[in-house]
Amino acid sequence: MFCPRCGTQLPDDAPACTLCGLVLAAGDPRREEGSATLPPAVVATVPLAAPSVPGPVAYGGFWRRFLGCAIDAIVVFFPAATVRVLLGMTPSSMFDPMAAASWWGLLFEMTFDWLYAALLISSPLRGTLGQLVMDVNVTDLKGERVTFARASGRFVAQILNFFTLGIGLFVQVFTPRRQALHDLVSGTVVVRPGRATAPVAVASGIAA
């Protein structure tokens, strides 16, 4: 079945959505039809079950994500600046299409930025250094750790923000899961693990 709030695919017996936290008790019309139910005589004798499920997900906001990007920009600047100096340029040299050193510097910078983002986001850390400082993680639509391939696709998709003159970044203000354009394309979400609510006890749907 699919969560009626956010559309995440869930197991048929899931007590709640793993992404948005919507409670789906047994007998809820939002579940698929045909679920087995207990007869009234049995219902009265079966005790309540209260499994713990995660509370609602807290998504990363615009400014928190922006500050995380600013921290990451500082982190990746120093290796790129070092390579520019070694190539005979200044640390903050602008790209010159007529200079071979600029092309080599650009190649290193793009490769380093890609590996920095993809390796850290697909690692158990689930985020770059800037994202970790700002208490946000990158997950897939099911709340699971993303693969290296998906993290790489998310990095490449960020070029869409350039072609849309930055509008792709502001899209997150209007999406229910605060996804920017590159998140929508790569199937990822940015969440705040430190703001996860306490587990909620949910009845299994068997009433006394």
C-alpha positions as CSV (number, residue, x, y, z in Angstrom):
1,M,0.0,0.0,0.0
2,F,1.0,3.7,-0.2
3,C,0.8,6.3,2.5
4,P,-2.2,8.6,1.8
5,R,-0.3,11.6,3.0
6,C,3.1,11.5,1.3
7,G,2.8,8.6,-1.1
8,T,5.6,6.4,0.3
9,Q,5.3,2.7,-0.5
10,L,4.8,0.7,2.7
11,P,4.3,-2.9,3.7
12,D,0.6,-3.9,4.0
13,D,0.9,-4.4,7.8
14,A,2.8,-1.2,8.5
15,P,1.4,0.5,11.7
16,A,2.5,3.9,10.4
17,C,4.3,5.6,7.5
18,T,8.1,5.4,8.0
19,L,8.6,8.7,6.3
20,C,5.9,11.2,7.5
21,G,4.8,9.2,10.6
22,L,1.1,9.0,9.6
23,V,-0.6,6.4,11.8
24,L,-2.3,3.6,9.9
25,A,-4.1,1.4,12.4
26,A,-5.6,-2.0,11.4
27,G,-9.2,-1.5,10.1
28,D,-8.3,2.0,8.7
29,P,-10.1,2.5,5.4
30,R,-6.8,3.8,4.0
31,R,-5.4,0.3,4.1
32,E,-6.0,-2.1,1.3
33,E,-9.3,-3.9,1.4
34,G,-9.5,-7.5,2.4
35,S,-7.5,-7.2,5.6
36,A,-8.3,-10.0,8.1
37,T,-10.3,-8.9,11.1
38,L,-11.1,-10.6,14.3
39,P,-14.7,-11.6,15.2
40,P,-16.4,-9.6,18.1
41,A,-16.2,-12.6,20.5
42,V,-12.4,-12.7,20.1
43,V,-11.9,-9.0,20.1
44,A,-13.1,-8.7,23.7
45,T,-10.5,-11.2,25.0
46,V,-7.4,-10.0,23.1
47,P,-5.4,-7.3,25.0
48,L,-4.3,-4.2,23.4
49,A,-0.9,-4.2,21.7
50,A,1.1,-1.0,21.6
51,P,4.1,-1.2,19.3
52,S,6.4,1.9,19.1
53,V,6.7,3.6,15.8
54,P,8.7,6.7,14.9
55,G,7.0,10.1,15.3
56,P,6.6,12.6,12.5
57,V,9.6,13.4,10.4
58,A,11.2,16.8,10.7
59,Y,12.5,18.1,7.3
60,G,15.5,20.4,6.8
61,G,14.4,24.0,6.2
62,F,15.8,26.4,3.6
63,W,18.2,28.4,5.8
64,R,19.5,25.4,7.6
65,R,20.3,23.7,4.3
66,F,21.8,27.0,3.0
67,L,24.1,27.3,5.9
68,G,25.2,23.7,5.5
69,C,26.1,24.4,1.8
70,A,28.1,27.5,2.9
71,I,30.1,25.3,5.3
72,D,30.7,22.7,2.6
73,A,31.8,25.5,0.2
74,I,34.5,26.5,2.7
75,V,35.6,22.9,3.2
76,V,36.1,22.2,-0.5
77,F,37.6,25.5,-1.3
78,F,41.0,24.8,0.4
79,P,41.8,21.6,-1.6
80,A,40.8,23.3,-4.8
81,A,42.8,26.4,-3.9
82,T,45.9,24.3,-3.1
83,V,45.7,22.6,-6.6
84,R,45.3,26.0,-8.3
85,V,48.5,27.3,-6.6
86,L,50.4,24.1,-7.6
87,L,49.3,24.8,-11.2
88,G,50.7,28.3,-11.1
89,M,47.4,30.2,-10.5
90,T,46.2,32.2,-7.5
91,P,44.0,30.4,-4.9
92,S,40.9,32.3,-6.1
93,S,41.7,32.4,-9.8
94,M,38.7,32.6,-12.2
95,F,38.2,30.0,-14.9
96,D,40.1,30.9,-18.1
97,P,39.0,28.7,-21.0
98,M,42.2,29.6,-22.9
99,A,44.5,28.3,-20.1
100,A,45.2,24.6,-19.8
101,A,45.9,25.0,-16.0
102,S,42.3,26.3,-15.5
103,W,40.9,23.2,-17.2
104,W,43.0,20.9,-14.9
105,G,42.0,22.9,-11.9
106,L,38.3,22.7,-12.9
107,L,38.5,18.9,-13.4
108,F,40.1,18.4,-10.0
109,E,37.5,20.7,-8.3
110,M,34.5,19.0,-9.9
111,T,35.9,15.5,-9.1
112,F,36.7,16.4,-5.5
113,D,33.3,18.0,-5.0
114,W,31.5,15.0,-6.4
115,L,33.4,12.5,-4.3
116,Y,33.1,14.6,-1.2
117,A,29.3,14.8,-1.5
118,A,28.6,11.3,-2.8
119,L,30.9,9.4,-0.5
120,L,29.7,11.2,2.7
121,I,26.0,11.2,1.8
122,S,26.0,7.5,1.0
123,S,28.1,6.6,4.1
124,P,26.6,5.8,7.5
125,L,27.0,9.5,8.3
126,R,24.3,10.3,5.6
127,G,25.5,13.8,5.1
128,T,28.4,16.1,4.3
129,L,30.3,17.9,7.0
130,G,28.2,21.0,6.6
131,Q,25.0,19.0,6.8
132,L,26.1,17.2,9.9
133,V,27.0,20.5,11.6
134,M,23.5,21.8,10.7
135,D,21.9,18.5,11.9
136,V,20.4,17.4,8.6
137,N,20.7,14.0,6.8
138,V,20.0,12.9,3.3
139,T,17.8,9.8,2.9
140,D,15.7,8.2,0.2
141,L,11.9,8.4,0.1
142,K,11.7,5.5,2.5
143,G,14.0,7.1,5.1
144,E,16.8,4.7,4.2
145,R,20.5,5.5,3.5
146,V,21.0,6.4,-0.2
147,T,23.4,4.5,-2.4
148,F,26.5,5.9,-3.9
149,A,24.8,6.0,-7.3
150,R,21.8,7.9,-6.0
151,A,24.1,10.3,-4.1
152,S,26.0,10.9,-7.3
153,G,22.8,11.5,-9.3
154,R,21.8,14.0,-6.6
155,F,25.1,15.8,-7.1
156,V,24.8,16.0,-10.9
157,A,21.1,17.1,-10.6
158,Q,22.2,20.2,-8.8
159,I,23.2,21.6,-12.2
160,L,19.5,22.1,-12.7
161,N,19.5,24.8,-10.1
162,F,22.0,26.7,-12.2
163,F,19.9,26.4,-15.4
164,T,16.8,27.6,-13.4
165,L,18.7,30.6,-12.0
166,G,18.4,29.3,-8.5
167,I,14.6,28.7,-8.7
168,G,15.2,25.0,-8.2
169,L,16.5,25.7,-4.7
170,F,13.4,27.7,-3.7
171,V,11.1,24.9,-4.8
172,Q,11.6,23.3,-1.4
173,V,9.5,26.0,0.2
174,F,6.4,24.8,-1.7
175,T,6.9,21.0,-1.6
176,P,5.4,19.0,1.3
177,R,8.7,17.2,2.1
178,R,10.8,20.4,1.6
179,Q,12.5,18.9,-1.5
180,A,14.6,21.1,-3.8
181,L,14.6,20.4,-7.5
182,H,17.6,18.1,-7.3
183,D,15.9,16.2,-4.5
184,L,12.8,15.6,-6.6
185,V,14.9,14.4,-9.5
186,S,17.1,12.1,-7.4
187,G,14.3,10.8,-5.1
188,T,15.9,12.1,-1.9
189,V,14.8,14.1,1.1
190,V,16.7,16.1,3.7
191,V,15.6,15.3,7.3
192,R,16.6,16.4,10.8
193,P,17.4,13.3,12.8
194,G,18.0,15.4,15.9
195,R,14.5,16.7,15.9
196,A,12.7,13.3,15.6
197,T,9.9,13.1,18.0
198,A,9.7,10.5,20.7
199,P,8.3,7.1,19.6
200,V,4.5,7.0,19.7
201,A,2.7,4.0,21.1
202,V,0.1,3.0,18.5
203,A,-2.7,0.5,19.2
204,S,-2.7,-2.5,16.9
205,G,-6.3,-1.9,16.0
206,I,-7.8,-4.6,18.4
207,A,-10.2,-2.8,20.7
208,A,-11.4,-4.2,24.0
